[in-house]
Amino acid sequence: MNAEEKLNNIENQKTAGPKGKADSSSQKTKTEISNSFLQRIISLLKKEELI
């Protein structure tokens, strides 16, 4: 499994949460989402020894 597949798998797990009312306290700002997304990409690249 390559880094892109792992990243897609992580994203699918996060977006496949239970349907229903959203808890507004658990929502993140766009900046927080972007930062955590980039951190995951970097960690996956390091794990795959691409950087």
BELPE-V940575 format. One record per residue. N is the residue number from 0. SS is DSSP state (@ for helix, = for strand, . for the rest). OMEGA is omega in radians with two decimals (none if undefined). D_FIRST is the distance of its C-alpha to the first C-alpha in Angstrom with 1 decimal. Layout:
N/SS/OMEGA/D_FIRST, N/SS/OMEGA/D_FIRST
This chain:
0/./-3.12/0.0, 1/./-3.06/3.8, 2/@/-3.12/6.8, 3/@/3.12/8.2, 4/@/3.12/6.1, 5/@/-3.14/6.7, 6/@/3.10/10.2, 7/@/3.13/10.8, 8/@/3.11/10.2, 9/@/-3.13/12.6, 10/@/3.13/15.0, 11/@/3.11/15.2, 12/@/-3.11/16.1, 13/@/-3.09/18.7, 14/@/-3.11/20.2, 15/./-3.13/20.5, 16/./-3.12/23.1, 17/./3.12/26.4, 18/./-3.13/28.7, 19/./-3.10/32.2, 20/./-3.13/34.0, 21/./3.09/32.2, 22/./-3.04/33.1, 23/@/-3.13/34.3, 24/@/-3.14/34.2, 25/@/3.13/30.4, 26/./-3.14/30.0, 27/./3.06/29.0, 28/./3.14/30.5, 29/@/3.14/28.6, 30/@/3.13/28.8, 31/@/3.13/27.2, 32/@/-3.14/24.4, 33/@/-3.13/23.8, 34/@/-3.13/24.0, 35/@/3.10/21.6, 36/@/3.13/19.1, 37/@/3.11/19.5, 38/@/3.10/19.3, 39/@/3.12/15.9, 40/@/-3.13/14.7, 41/@/-3.13/16.4, 42/@/3.09/15.1, 43/@/3.11/11.4, 44/@/3.10/12.6, 45/@/3.14/14.6, 46/@/3.13/11.9, 47/./3.13/9.9, 48/./3.09/13.5, 49/./3.05/13.9, 50/./none/17.2
